[in-house]
Amino acid sequence: MSTPVSSPIDLSLAASQATSGRPTLPNGGPAMTADKALKAAQEFEAVFISEMLKPMFESLPTEGPFGGGPSEGIWRSLLVTEMGKEISQSGGFGIAKHVQAEMLKLQETGK
């Protein structure tokens, strides 16, 4: 009667979780929590929205006594960035929840 051969078990993941108290990824990095993934997804959505708004503001005329110049370009850039953040924080386009789900799914598969 032969004894079954057991394959070696990689305990490094379990050991790292036991010592740190937090889940880790196979590469040793800390696992992203759902809250952190949501924050990153909302930041991504804010950048996406800002990029979608940028052409709309670039086509506006800059006439008048206080219009034009390099300062207005900087101001418009900041305005569009902040508008993207506000739109994202107030619900956005719905991209953030899908990005969050993909980030967590990819984390689980270790890719």
Residue, then its C-alpha position, 0 to 999 in steps of 0.5 A: m500500500s502506497t502513501p499519498v504524496s501531498s503537494p507543497i502548500d504555499l503558506s506565505l499568503a496565510a503567514s503574511q495575513a496572520t502577522s499583519g492582521r490584514p488581507t494581502l495579495p499574492n504579490g505581498g502587497p496589501a489588499m484594497t478595501a472596498d472603500k479605498a477601491l470606491k475612492a479610487a474609482q470616484e477619482f477616476e470618474a472625476v478625471f474622466i468627466s473633466e476630460m469630457l468637459k474640457p472641449m466644451f470650455e475650450s470653445l468659449p470666447t475669451e473677450g472683454p476687459f478681463g478675458g484671455g491671457p494665460s491666467e484664464g487658461i489656468w483658471r479654466s483648467l482648475l474650474v473644469t477639474e473641480m467641476g469633474k470632482e463635484i459631478s463625480q461626488s454627486g453621483g456622476f455618470g455611474i462609472a465609479k461603481h463599475v470601475q470599483a467592481e472591476m478593481l475588486k474582481l481583478q484583485e481577487t483573481g490576482k491579475 
